[in-house]
């Protein structure tokens, strides 16, 4: 009987000790808005690079290329403004 009580108390103390290590605090679960903005900005830069390559290969006309580059620049400007506000 005493071995059963000692075993149960050992398991309980082990669970109490391990629980904080296995659960992340709620503050760490939140996503970082700056990281999201950085990822969005990086994606736009990649899209602009692909667009430039398509233009250089002759897959896009000059007017279409200029229009899409202008749209990407507007998106980048809004992201940079949002990064400055955080």
MIRO-684835 format. One record per residue: residue number from 1; residue in three letters; chain; x, y, z of N, C-alpha, C in turn. Coordinates in nm, 4 decimals. Example, Ala and Ser with C-alpha at 12.3 -4.5 7.8 and 13.67 -1.06 7.14 Angstrom:
2
1  Ala  A  1.3190  -0.5690  0.7800  1.2300  -0.4500  0.7800  1.3200  -0.3300  0.7800
2  Ser  A  1.2850  -0.2250  0.7080  1.3670  -0.1060  0.7140  1.2900  0.0030  0.7870
***
This chain:
86
1  Unk  A  0.0823  -0.1197  0.0000  0.0000  0.0000  0.0000  0.0866  0.1260  0.0000
2  Unk  A  0.1928  0.1233  0.0805  0.2775  0.2422  0.0859  0.3523  0.2635  -0.0456
3  Unk  A  0.3844  0.1542  -0.1175  0.4493  0.1679  -0.2479  0.3549  0.2346  -0.3492
4  Unk  A  0.2284  0.2034  -0.3384  0.1287  0.2638  -0.4270  0.1191  0.4135  -0.4017
5  Unk  A  0.1165  0.4548  -0.2778  0.1086  0.5972  -0.2435  0.2355  0.6695  -0.2879
6  Unk  A  0.3515  0.6093  -0.2638  0.4780  0.6701  -0.3055  0.4836  0.6816  -0.4580
7  Unk  A  0.4386  0.5807  -0.5288  0.4364  0.5836  -0.6750  0.3443  0.6920  -0.7278
8  Unk  A  0.2260  0.7053  -0.6689  0.1306  0.8074  -0.7130  0.1848  0.9477  -0.6852
9  Unk  A  0.2468  0.9661  -0.5686  0.3047  1.0970  -0.5367  0.4223  1.1292  -0.6303
10  Unk  A  0.4990  1.0285  -0.6672  0.6108  1.0497  -0.7600  0.5599  1.0903  -0.8977
11  Unk  A  0.4565  1.0225  -0.9444  0.3981  1.0570  -1.0748  0.3392  1.1970  -1.0714
12  Unk  A  0.2704  1.2324  -0.9636  0.2115  1.3652  -0.9499  0.3195  1.4728  -0.9498
13  Unk  A  0.4260  1.4511  -0.8755  0.5335  1.5514  -0.8719  0.6031  1.5620  -1.0085
14  Unk  A  0.6166  1.4519  -1.0772  0.6764  1.4538  -1.2105  0.5890  1.5320  -1.3079
15  Unk  A  0.4580  1.5115  -1.3018  0.3664  1.5849  -1.3894  0.3689  1.7344  -1.3593
16  Unk  A  0.3751  1.7692  -1.2320  0.3802  1.9109  -1.1943  0.5093  1.9743  -1.2442
17  Unk  A  0.6165  1.8991  -1.2428  0.7451  1.9510  -1.2881  0.7511  1.9646  -1.4393
18  Unk  A  0.6953  1.8718  -1.5129  0.7048  1.8706  -1.6591  0.6042  1.9639  -1.7257
19  Unk  A  0.4887  1.9848  -1.6670  0.3815  2.0627  -1.7302  0.4264  2.2014  -1.7778
20  Unk  A  0.4955  2.2824  -1.6985  0.5372  2.4146  -1.7503  0.6327  2.4063  -1.8685
21  Unk  A  0.7058  2.2997  -1.8781  0.8006  2.2864  -1.9882  0.7335  2.2471  -2.1190
22  Unk  A  0.6172  2.1854  -2.1116  0.5493  2.1372  -2.2321  0.4479  2.2359  -2.2876
23  Unk  A  0.4088  2.3352  -2.2108  0.3081  2.4312  -2.2566  0.3732  2.5667  -2.2768
24  Unk  A  0.3516  2.6248  -2.3957  0.4047  2.7571  -2.4250  0.3155  2.8622  -2.3617
25  Unk  A  0.3720  2.9688  -2.3141  0.2884  3.0780  -2.2644  0.2050  3.1370  -2.3775
26  Unk  A  0.0914  3.1925  -2.3433  0.0020  3.2472  -2.4452  0.0660  3.3636  -2.5196
27  Unk  A  0.1600  3.4343  -2.4572  0.2255  3.5463  -2.5236  0.3083  3.4991  -2.6425
28  Unk  A  0.3653  3.3796  -2.6361  0.4467  3.3290  -2.7452  0.3620  3.2739  -2.8591
29  Unk  A  0.2338  3.2457  -2.8327  0.1463  3.1923  -2.9363  0.1026  3.2993  -3.0357
30  Unk  A  0.1086  3.4246  -2.9966  0.0658  3.5324  -3.0855  0.1668  3.5500  -3.1973
31  Unk  A  0.1140  3.5810  -3.3145  0.2043  3.6030  -3.4272  0.2561  3.7459  -3.4224
32  Unk  A  0.3753  3.7643  -3.4668  0.4385  3.8949  -3.4692  0.3934  3.9691  -3.5945
33  Unk  A  0.3262  4.0843  -3.5778  0.2779  4.1552  -3.6971  0.3914  4.2036  -3.7866
34  Unk  A  0.5063  4.2373  -3.7281  0.6196  4.2807  -3.8105  0.6710  4.1668  -3.8977
35  Unk  A  0.6662  4.0457  -3.8453  0.7100  3.9308  -3.9240  0.6150  3.9084  -4.0416
36  Unk  A  0.4858  3.9251  -4.0175  0.3887  3.9103  -4.1264  0.4108  4.0163  -4.2344
37  Unk  A  0.4393  4.1396  -4.1919  0.4649  4.2460  -4.2888  0.5939  4.2193  -4.3653
38  Unk  A  0.6951  4.1695  -4.2948  0.8214  4.1370  -4.3613  0.8001  4.0275  -4.4655
39  Unk  A  0.7222  3.9257  -4.4306  0.6947  3.8167  -4.5250  0.6177  3.8676  -4.6468
40  Unk  A  0.5227  3.9568  -4.6238  0.4453  4.0124  -4.7352  0.5355  4.0962  -4.8252
41  Unk  A  0.6231  4.1749  -4.7647  0.7154  4.2577  -4.8428  0.8106  4.1705  -4.9243
42  Unk  A  0.8608  4.0641  -4.8633  0.9509  3.9733  -4.9343  0.8813  3.9057  -5.0518
43  Unk  A  0.7554  3.8688  -5.0318  0.6795  3.8050  -5.1395  0.6601  3.9008  -5.2568
44  Unk  A  0.6359  4.0277  -5.2271  0.6171  4.1249  -5.3345  0.7478  4.1459  -5.4101
45  Unk  A  0.8587  4.1531  -5.3379  0.9887  4.1662  -5.4061  1.0145  4.0470  -5.4986
46  Unk  A  0.9785  3.9290  -5.4540  0.9965  3.8102  -5.5383  0.9081  3.8174  -5.6626
47  Unk  A  0.7849  3.8607  -5.6434  0.6937  3.8752  -5.7578  0.7456  3.9786  -5.8568
48  Unk  A  0.8016  4.0874  -5.8046  0.8573  4.1899  -5.8930  0.9764  4.1352  -5.9712
49  Unk  A  1.0578  4.0551  -5.9080  1.1728  3.9956  -5.9761  1.1266  3.9000  -6.0861
50  Unk  A  1.0258  3.8189  -6.0570  0.9716  3.7287  -6.1595  0.9104  3.8065  -6.2753
51  Unk  A  0.8438  3.9153  -6.2411  0.7843  3.9988  -6.3447  0.8924  4.0592  -6.4344
52  Unk  A  1.0020  4.1048  -6.3728  1.1128  4.1607  -6.4503  1.1729  4.0563  -6.5435
53  Unk  A  1.1888  3.9351  -6.4918  1.2440  3.8282  -6.5753  1.1509  3.7938  -6.6908
54  Unk  A  1.0215  3.7902  -6.6636  0.9249  3.7649  -6.7710  0.9331  3.8743  -6.8778
55  Unk  A  0.9482  3.9988  -6.8320  0.9588  4.1102  -6.9271  1.0855  4.0983  -7.0117
56  Unk  A  1.1968  4.0645  -6.9456  1.3226  4.0516  -7.0194  1.3200  3.9352  -7.1188
57  Unk  A  1.2423  3.8329  -7.0874  1.2295  3.7200  -7.1802  1.1318  3.7481  -7.2936
58  Unk  A  1.0624  3.8619  -7.2837  0.9687  3.8978  -7.3888  0.8297  3.8406  -7.3694
59  Unk  A  0.8003  3.7915  -7.2502  0.6683  3.7344  -7.2238  0.5640  3.8408  -7.1899
60  Unk  A  0.6106  3.9622  -7.1584  0.5198  4.0726  -7.1256  0.5491  4.1916  -7.2145
61  Unk  A  0.4449  4.2656  -7.2468  0.4615  4.3900  -7.3203  0.5008  4.5007  -7.2221
62  Unk  A  0.5582  4.6073  -7.2747  0.6067  4.7158  -7.1898  0.4954  4.7782  -7.1070
63  Unk  A  0.3817  4.8031  -7.1674  0.2699  4.8646  -7.0951  0.2198  4.7779  -6.9805
64  Unk  A  0.2068  4.6508  -7.0083  0.1600  4.5581  -6.9047  0.2628  4.5480  -6.7916
65  Unk  A  0.3893  4.5450  -6.8261  0.4963  4.5380  -6.7264  0.4938  4.6632  -6.6376
66  Unk  A  0.4853  4.7804  -6.6989  0.4840  4.9054  -6.6225  0.3633  4.9127  -6.5292
67  Unk  A  0.2478  4.8669  -6.5788  0.1256  4.8713  -6.4981  0.1393  4.7807  -6.3752
68  Unk  A  0.1896  4.6594  -6.3938  0.2023  4.5664  -6.2815  0.3105  4.6104  -6.1830
69  Unk  A  0.4213  4.6639  -6.2339  0.5261  4.7151  -6.1456  0.4711  4.8293  -6.0608
70  Unk  A  0.3923  4.9157  -6.1216  0.3317  5.0274  -6.0485  0.2409  4.9755  -5.9364
71  Unk  A  0.1622  4.8729  -5.9640  0.0745  4.8154  -5.8620  0.1558  4.7551  -5.7475
72  Unk  A  0.2648  4.6868  -5.7804  0.3505  4.6294  -5.6762  0.4146  4.7391  -5.5911
73  Unk  A  0.4531  4.8485  -5.6545  0.5130  4.9589  -5.5790  0.4133  5.0212  -5.4830
74  Unk  A  0.2890  5.0303  -5.5227  0.1852  5.0826  -5.4342  0.1662  4.9884  -5.3148
75  Unk  A  0.1641  4.8580  -5.3402  0.1510  4.7611  -5.2316  0.2694  4.7700  -5.1357
76  Unk  A  0.3901  4.7841  -5.1915  0.5094  4.7972  -5.1073  0.5037  4.9232  -5.0220
77  Unk  A  0.4571  5.0314  -5.0806  0.4471  5.1562  -5.0049  0.3519  5.1411  -4.8871
78  Unk  A  0.2393  5.0746  -4.9079  0.1444  5.0572  -4.7976  0.2025  4.9661  -4.6892
79  Unk  A  0.2792  4.8659  -4.7287  0.3425  4.7777  -4.6296  0.4494  4.8526  -4.5516
80  Unk  A  0.5285  4.9341  -4.6206  0.6318  5.0125  -4.5517  0.5714  5.1130  -4.4554
81  Unk  A  0.4581  5.1711  -4.4921  0.3889  5.2631  -4.4013  0.3391  5.1863  -4.2787
82  Unk  A  0.2830  5.0677  -4.3009  0.2349  4.9861  -4.1889  0.3513  4.9442  -4.0979
83  Unk  A  0.4662  4.9130  -4.1552  0.5826  4.8784  -4.0738  0.6295  4.9978  -3.9926
84  Unk  A  0.6210  5.1147  -4.0498  0.6613  5.2354  -3.9773  0.5681  5.2693  -3.8627
85  Unk  A  0.4421  5.2292  -3.8743  0.3439  5.2564  -3.7689  0.3480  5.1564  -3.6549
86  Unk  A  0.4202  5.0470  -3.6701  0.4250  4.9487  -3.5616  0.5469  4.9671  -3.4755
***
